[in-house]
Amino acid sequence: MIQEPIDVGVPSVVCKMAPEDTPHHLLIELVYFAEGAANNIYKIRPWTEKSGRTKAVLWDSATQTIFTPEASKVLRMSKGLDKTPDCRQIKLGYEEYLKRLFKGPNVDFTEHLMDHDLVYVEHAIVSDLNSQVGSSISLRQRNGVLTQEYFGLLLPDMSTVPGSSFAIELKPKWLAQSPTAPQHAARCRTCAMRASKASKAGAKSHGYICPLYLVDGNPEQIKPWIHQKVLDAMEEPLNPRLEDIIVTTMADYLTSGEGHKLLLYLRWLQRRLDPLKSDFLNPRLGAPKDPPNPHFWVVNLCLTMTLRDCSMFIIVHYDGNEPRVESKLVDLDFKSSQKQYDWRKKELLLVNGGWYKALDLFSGDEPCKLFARQERPIRYRW
C-alpha cells in the first residue's frame, strides 16, 4: 500500500556559517531572489568581500568536507504555512510518488525532472535569510511571512544568462476540462477560476493563455504568447532575426517536439489519476461518500492536484549556431491531503457560481479556448 510522506531525517549536506580558516574559493553567500506562495528562493553565489554578506559554506557530513555546487544553484526554503509540506516532505513525496510517474516500460520523461537535494540549514543562516526577507520590497514578506523551517532544497538556477540563455515559466494547470464541470461549459477549469478571481480582486492578465491551447499542437495559436514571453524574459533586445528564429523554435518545441509530448503526457496523467471522475465523488452531490479504497483515492487526488499546480520552465540556449530548447518541471510538491476539502469547496463555488457557463460575464477578449469561435482570432491579454 502507498504510504503518506514521512520524515526523511537529517540530510548529509549542511549549510552553515563558514569557519574562520575556510579558503576563499569555498565561501558562498545566499541572496534573496524571489518568492512563491509557500516558499522563498535564495541565489547561491561565491562570497565577495565587497558584498559584506554573511560567509557561509556547504558541508558534506558524509565526507567531512566543504564543497561548492558543480552548477549554479538556488536554495528553496519553505515558509512553513498551514497545509503546505515542508522540504523534507517535498523531497520524499517527489522521490516516492512524483518521480516514478515519469518513467515506465514505454515512457521516459525523466530528462524533464530536476534533482531535489535536501539540505539542513543552521539556525544562524536561517536568521540571516529572514533578515533579508524582512528588508525586501515584497508585499507578502512585509506582511511577515518568513522562513519557518531549517530544511531546504538545492535546485538548479534557471535565471537568464545574458547573451547565452533565458527561461520562461509556463503554468500548465488543468490541461483537460474538470470532470465535474457542467456539460457544454464555455470555460475550462483554469479560465473559470481565473474569471472568479478577477471578479473579486482582479486577475493577472499579463502573459495569460488558456492551457487548452497549449495541447492543441498549433504553433500559430501560441506564437503571439511566446513572442511576448520572450520579450519579457530578455534584459536586452535580441537581434530581430534571431528573435524570430527563437520564437519559431519554441513554438515547434511546444506543438510538435519534446515539449508537446510532455504536455500531452501531463494531460494524460491528470486524467488517469483523477478520482473525481467517479459519480460518488461529484462535488455537486454534497459530501463525498466512502470510496472503495480511501487511502488510494486520497493519494491519487493529491497526485492529480500536484500535477495541476506544477510549473514548466522552457530554457532556450542561443549562444550556438542554432537555438536549443529544453524544459524542466518544477514545483512538483506532493499536495497535503488536508487540502482535499478546500479543493472541493473551490469546485463547488465554480459550479454553483456559474463560472463555467455564465456567458453574460465574458468580456470581449475572453481568453478561453472553449469560448473562442473557430473563425475568431485568438485574443491574448498583455
C-alpha positions in Angstrom: 0.0 0.0 0.0 1.2 3.5 -0.8 2.4 5.4 2.3 1.9 9.1 3.1 5.2 11.1 3.0 7.1 10.6 6.3 10.1 12.3 8.0 13.3 11.7 6.0 15.7 12.5 8.8 18.7 14.9 8.7 20.4 15.1 5.3 24.1 14.8 4.9 24.5 18.3 3.4 24.5 21.2 5.9 24.5 24.9 5.1 26.3 26.7 7.9 28.4 29.6 9.0 31.9 29.4 7.5 34.8 28.6 9.8 37.5 31.3 10.1 40.1 29.3 8.2 37.8 28.5 5.2 39.6 29.0 1.8 38.1 32.0 0.0 37.1 29.9 -3.1 34.8 27.7 -0.9 32.9 30.6 0.6 29.3 31.2 -0.5 26.7 33.8 0.2 22.9 33.4 0.0 20.9 36.3 -1.6 17.2 36.7 -1.5 15.9 36.3 -5.1 12.2 35.6 -5.3 9.2 34.0 -3.5 6.3 31.7 -4.2 3.1 31.3 -2.3 4.7 28.8 0.1 8.4 29.3 -0.2 11.3 31.7 -0.6 14.2 31.4 -3.1 17.8 32.4 -2.5 20.6 32.5 -5.0 23.9 30.8 -4.0 26.8 32.9 -5.1 30.6 33.0 -4.5 31.2 35.2 -1.4 32.8 38.6 -2.1 34.3 40.9 0.4 32.5 43.8 -1.4 29.1 42.4 -0.7 29.6 42.3 3.1 27.2 39.4 3.3 27.3 36.5 5.8 30.0 33.9 4.9 28.5 30.5 4.5 29.6 27.1 3.4 28.0 23.8 2.2 29.3 21.0 4.4 29.0 17.3 3.4 28.9 15.5 6.7 29.4 12.1 5.0 32.8 13.1 3.6 33.6 15.7 6.2 34.4 18.2 3.5 33.3 21.6 2.4 32.2 21.7 -1.3 30.8 24.1 -3.8 28.0 23.2 -6.2 29.1 21.9 -9.6 26.5 24.0 -11.3 24.6 27.2 -10.5 22.1 26.5 -7.7 19.4 28.2 -5.7 18.2 27.4 -2.2 14.5 26.9 -1.7 13.1 27.4 1.8 9.6 26.7 3.0 7.6 29.4 4.7 6.0 26.7 7.0 2.5 27.7 6.1 -0.6 25.7 7.1 -1.5 22.8 4.8 1.8 23.0 2.9 4.6 20.4 3.1 8.0 21.2 4.4 11.1 20.5 2.4 11.6 17.0 3.9 8.1 16.0 2.8 8.6 17.6 -0.6 11.8 15.6 -1.1 10.2 12.3 -0.1 7.0 12.9 -1.9 8.9 13.7 -5.1 11.1 10.6 -4.8 8.3 8.2 -3.7 5.4 9.4 -5.8 6.1 12.0 -8.5 9.4 10.8 -10.0 8.1 7.3 -10.7 5.2 8.7 -12.7 7.6 9.9 -15.4 9.3 6.6 -16.2 7.7 3.3 -17.2 8.0 0.5 -19.7 7.1 2.6 -22.6 7.8 6.2 -21.5 10.7 8.1 -20.0 10.3 11.8 -19.3 12.9 12.0 -16.5 15.0 14.4 -18.5 12.4 17.0 -17.7 12.8 16.5 -13.9 15.2 18.2 -11.6 17.2 16.8 -8.7 15.9 17.8 -5.3 18.9 17.9 -2.9 17.8 18.2 0.7 20.0 20.4 2.9 19.9 21.2 6.6 20.2 25.0 7.2 21.7 26.0 10.6 19.9 28.5 12.8 22.3 31.3 12.2 21.9 31.1 8.4 18.1 30.9 8.7 18.2 34.1 10.8 20.3 35.8 8.1 17.9 34.6 5.4 14.9 36.0 7.3 16.6 39.3 7.8 16.9 39.6 4.0 13.3 38.8 3.6 12.3 41.4 6.2 14.0 44.1 4.2 12.7 43.0 0.8 10.2 45.0 -1.2 7.8 42.1 -1.4 4.4 42.8 -0.1 3.9 39.2 1.1 7.1 39.4 3.0 6.4 42.8 4.5 3.3 41.1 5.9 5.6 39.0 8.0 5.7 35.6 6.1 9.3 34.5 6.8 11.1 31.2 6.5 10.0 28.9 9.4 11.9 25.8 8.6 15.5 24.5 9.0 15.5 22.3 5.9 15.8 23.5 2.3 16.2 22.2 -1.2 19.1 22.8 -3.6 17.7 23.3 -7.1 19.2 24.3 -10.4 19.3 28.1 -11.1 17.4 28.8 -14.3 17.9 32.5 -14.3 18.7 34.4 -17.5 22.3 34.5 -18.6 22.6 37.5 -20.9 24.0 36.5 -24.3 23.7 32.8 -23.6 20.3 31.5 -22.3 17.0 32.5 -20.8 13.9 30.7 -19.4 10.2 31.4 -19.5 7.8 30.0 -17.0 4.7 28.1 -18.2 1.9 27.0 -15.8 0.2 24.1 -17.5 -2.5 23.9 -14.8 -5.6 21.9 -15.9 -4.7 20.7 -19.4 -8.1 18.9 -19.6 -11.5 20.1 -18.5 -12.6 19.4 -15.0 -14.6 16.1 -14.9 -17.1 17.8 -12.6 -17.7 20.9 -14.9 -21.2 21.3 -16.3 -22.0 19.9 -19.7 -21.5 22.5 -22.5 -19.3 24.6 -20.3 -18.0 27.8 -22.0 -14.9 28.0 -19.9 -12.3 25.4 -18.9 -11.5 24.9 -15.3 -8.4 27.2 -15.3 -10.2 30.1 -17.1 -13.3 29.6 -14.8 -11.1 30.0 -11.7 -9.3 33.0 -13.3 -12.6 34.7 -14.0 -13.9 34.0 -10.5 -10.8 35.6 -9.0 -10.9 38.6 -11.4 -14.5 39.4 -10.2 -13.2 39.9 -6.7 -9.7 41.3 -6.8 -8.6 41.3 -10.4 -6.5 38.6 -12.0 -3.1 39.0 -13.5 -3.7 39.4 -17.2 -0.2 39.8 -18.5 1.0 36.8 -20.5 -2.0 34.6 -19.8 -3.1 31.9 -22.3 -5.8 29.3 -21.9 -4.0 26.0 -21.1 -6.2 24.1 -23.6 -4.4 26.0 -26.4 -1.1 24.6 -25.2 -2.0 21.0 -26.0 -3.6 21.8 -29.4 -0.5 21.4 -31.4 -1.0 24.5 -33.5 2.1 26.8 -33.5 0.3 29.8 -34.9 -2.1 29.8 -31.9 0.7 30.2 -29.4 3.3 32.2 -31.2 2.0 35.6 -30.1 2.1 34.4 -26.5 5.6 33.0 -26.8 6.8 36.2 -28.5 5.6 38.3 -25.6 7.1 35.9 -23.1 10.5 36.1 -24.9 10.4 39.9 -24.8 9.6 39.9 -21.1 12.5 37.5 -20.4 15.2 39.4 -22.2 17.2 42.0 -20.3 18.4 43.4 -23.6 16.6 43.3 -27.1 17.6 40.4 -29.4 18.6 40.7 -33.0 15.2 40.7 -34.8 16.2 37.7 -37.0 17.4 35.7 -34.0 14.3 36.6 -32.1 12.1 35.3 -34.9 14.1 32.1 -35.0 13.8 31.6 -31.3 10.1 32.2 -31.2 9.6 29.7 -34.1 11.9 27.1 -32.5 10.0 27.4 -29.2 6.6 27.2 -30.9 7.7 24.0 -32.7 9.0 22.5 -29.4 5.7 23.1 -27.7 3.5 22.0 -30.5 5.3 19.1 -32.2 8.5 18.5 -30.3 9.5 17.1 -26.9 7.7 19.9 -25.1 4.5 18.9 -26.8 4.9 15.3 -25.8 5.5 16.3 -22.2 2.3 18.4 -22.1 0.3 15.6 -23.6 1.7 13.2 -21.1 0.9 15.6 -18.2 -2.7 15.8 -19.5 -2.9 12.1 -19.6 -1.7 11.8 -16.0 -4.1 14.4 -14.9 -7.0 12.4 -16.4 -5.7 9.0 -15.5 -5.2 9.7 -11.8 -8.2 11.9 -11.1 -10.6 10.1 -8.8 -13.2 12.9 -9.2 -14.4 11.3 -12.5 -16.5 8.9 -10.3 -20.1 9.9 -9.7 -19.9 9.3 -5.9 -17.2 12.0 -5.8 -19.1 14.6 -7.8 -19.0 17.8 -5.7 -22.5 18.7 -6.8 -23.9 15.8 -4.9 -22.8 17.1 -1.5 -20.4 15.4 1.0 -18.2 12.7 -0.6 -19.3 9.1 0.1 -16.8 6.5 1.2 -14.7 5.4 -1.8 -13.8 1.7 -2.0 -10.1 2.4 -1.1 -10.0 5.7 0.8 -6.2 5.8 1.1 -5.7 5.1 -2.6 -8.3 7.7 -3.5 -6.7 10.4 -1.4 -3.1 9.7 -2.7 -4.4 9.8 -6.4 -6.2 13.0 -5.7 -3.1 14.6 -4.2 -1.0 13.5 -7.1 -3.6 14.8 -9.6 -3.7 18.2 -7.9 0.1 18.3 -7.7 0.3 17.9 -11.4 -2.3 20.6 -11.9 -0.2 23.1 -9.9 3.3 22.5 -11.2 5.3 24.8 -13.4 7.2 24.1 -16.6 10.3 26.1 -17.4 11.3 26.4 -21.1 15.0 27.1 -21.3 16.5 28.4 -24.5 20.2 28.3 -25.2 21.1 30.7 -28.0 24.8 31.0 -27.9 25.5 28.4 -30.6 24.7 28.2 -34.3 21.0 27.3 -33.7 18.8 27.9 -30.6 18.4 24.8 -28.4 15.3 24.3 -26.3 14.8 22.1 -23.2 12.2 22.1 -20.4 12.1 21.3 -16.7 9.1 20.7 -14.4 9.3 22.4 -11.1 7.0 22.8 -8.0 6.3 19.1 -8.0 5.3 19.3 -4.3 3.2 16.4 -3.2 0.0 18.1 -2.0 -1.2 17.7 1.5 -4.4 15.6 1.9 -5.6 18.3 4.3 -6.4 20.4 1.2 -9.0 18.0 -0.3 -11.9 19.8 1.2 -10.5 23.2 0.1 -10.3 21.8 -3.5 -13.9 20.5 -3.2 -15.1 23.9 -1.9 -13.5 25.7 -4.8 -15.0 23.4 -7.4 -18.5 23.8 -5.8 -18.1 27.6 -6.0 -17.2 27.4 -9.7 -20.1 25.1 -10.5 -22.7 26.8 -8.3 -21.5 30.3 -9.1 -21.9 29.8 -12.9 -18.3 30.5 -13.7 -18.1 27.6 -16.1 -21.2 28.7 -18.1 -22.0 32.4 -17.3 -21.8 33.8 -20.8 -23.0 37.3 -19.7 -19.8 37.6 -17.7 -17.5 37.2 -20.6 -15.5 40.3 -21.8 -14.7 41.0 -25.4 -11.3 39.4 -25.1 -12.3 36.3 -23.3 -9.2 34.0 -23.5 -10.7 30.5 -23.1 -10.5 28.1 -26.0 -13.9 26.7 -25.2 -15.5 30.1 -25.8 -13.5 31.1 -28.8 -15.2 30.5 -32.2 -13.4 28.8 -35.0 -13.3 31.9 -37.2 -12.4 34.3 -34.4 -8.7 35.3 -33.9 -7.3 34.3 -30.5 -7.2 37.2 -28.1 -4.3 37.5 -25.7 -4.1 39.7 -22.7 -0.8 41.6 -22.5 
